[in-house]
């Protein structure tokens, strides 16, 4: 027996039929914008002409399928709930439309999370990699301000990596995506600094971000920068060690 469960945002009841037929729409589209462990596609709702981003989560295997069927919410459900919390806290993330889960004999088989497409000009990866990128210093300061607002709302993005930070050039507006791994608790000074580690930023760029954050937060700049750089170096060393074991070239 095949069953499904879904939740649709009160703001997007017009997409009820679309959500319930998500698999048909998703499989018919070739507008994939990311395909790895999970896949993202931009789908257009014809009758409304609105662009929606649909994330299809990898089908759980082995013991994980029981874990996500009975012990933990699906990643799609978690993404939806986290997006609602972020928006209620005034943090920019694509507007959540809803999520849907498909079960077979009570076991989770597939799940999809749907949000409104957030138009952006670039991710923070581009200015991090390009030293001549326009307005770099202002961009990094705007990002530090954004992360500070996130932390002040007692929110931690646990995968704050370059591809998960979208930026609009106009107003240097930041937005976070890939939000199924979040923390919701007050952070210590050390935890705040450590949250920058996955950016894979140069020491120079990271020092600028951390210094601006510390100034905004009225923290000791030298101590905060030291903690952030220490966490960044440890993260890079860990990832590069794993790459070397696989014979992959590393970037410090």
Helices and strands as residue ranges (DSSP letters): E 2-8, G 10-15, H 16-20, H 22-28, E 32-35, E 39-45, E 50-57, H 63-66, I 67-71, H 75-88, E 96-104, E 107-116, E 122-123, H 124-129, H 136-152, E 155-157, G 162-164, E 165-168, G 170-172, E 173-176, E 182-184, H 189-194, G 197-199, H 203-216, H 221-245
